């Protein structure tokens, strides 16, 4: 309501709250006689103004499919289960996504393809690792919640050569003299 009216200060919130309080205390007995269709139309109009279609189009244009899926699941849960369960489902699914990112950060080990290009060795069999240098591309934002998991994964790869190797196995790779991080795909980094 404040945004649609063009309000810019906190005082507008207090004025809006006072108007809602007066309307609900004085006019509520008169709302009893309104047909349910009219009441639902008022609620529908108020709810539809909360949806910003430009943001949804932006999310689709940016190809953020995870956010599109979360948005769709939240919308469907709210429509079919109700507002309380929809909000609860949205909070839980967002929490699950954050925990998954924190526990299993995505990164790729890079190898040389040709003379000046580096590709993921898991997806490009002709990509060869540089002898005593480990090249790592980190695909997730690096923050306090996933830094320990990232460190453990990198130490395991440095020692064993892959994430699929069991930590109790013997070292399979020669000692690494340098680790080079390619962070061009990293959207955010936390100060840790």
MOTA-V126094 format. One record per run of one state. SS is the DSSP state (helix for helix, strand for strand, loop for the rest). FROM is the first residue (numbers start at 1). TO is the last residue. If there is no record, write none. Layout:
ss = (SS,SS)
from = (FROM,FROM)
to = (TO,TO)
This chain:
ss = (loop,helix,loop,helix,loop,helix,loop,helix,loop,helix,loop,helix,loop,helix,loop,strand,loop,strand,loop,strand,loop,strand,loop,strand,loop,helix,loop,strand,loop,strand,loop)
from = (1,2,6,11,27,28,32,36,49,53,62,65,82,83,104,107,114,117,121,128,129,133,139,142,143,144,161,178,183,189,190)
to = (1,5,10,26,27,31,35,48,52,61,64,81,82,103,106,113,116,120,127,128,132,138,141,142,143,160,177,182,188,189,192)
